[in-house]
Amino acid sequence: MQADKEWEHKILSDRVAEQQKKKKRSRRVIQKGGVLHVGEAWAQIAERDRKEAKEIQQKADFAAKKEASKAKKDLHQARIEARKAEKERIKMVRGLEAAREHVLIELYEPIPDLEKDA
């Protein structure tokens, strides 16, 4: 019962918030004081909408660029970790061979180098 009431409250609060946003969008101030002709008002509205669209596009471009940069950084870090693991594997195999101990077959399989794959 409590969860249902909380869920209903959330839905209603979301609706109220959406209505408030709609009111703000529909009643935006175009000009404060002075004479304003209809053509000028429409031009100002179009200009404001164009600027908002440009700003949204810039934010989307920035987010995409940031995501690509993060992916590139993660790939670079994975390459570093692969090289470290390969060095550690080689060191372990050489140490076991020098001690004339049994070396597992899996240790002879090289860890793939992401630099060469890319």
Stockholm file with secondary structure:
# STOCKHOLM 1.0

chainA/1-118         MQADKEWEHKILSDRVAEQQKKKKRSRRVIQKGGVLHVGEAWAQIAERDRKEAKEIQQKADFAAKKEASKAKKDLHQARIEARKAEKERIKMVRGLEAAREHVLIELYEPIPDLEKDA
#=GR chainA/1-118 SS CHHHHHHHHHHHHHHHHHHHHHHHHHTCCCCSSSCCCHHHHHHHHHHHHHHHHHHHHHHHHHHHHHHHHHHHHHHHHHHHHHHHHHHHHHHHHHHHHHTTCCCCHHHHSCCCCHHHHC
#=GC SS_cons         CHHHHHHHHHHHHHHHHHHHHHHHHHTCCCCSSSCCCHHHHHHHHHHHHHHHHHHHHHHHHHHHHHHHHHHHHHHHHHHHHHHHHHHHHHHHHHHHHHTTCCCCHHHHSCCCCHHHHC
//
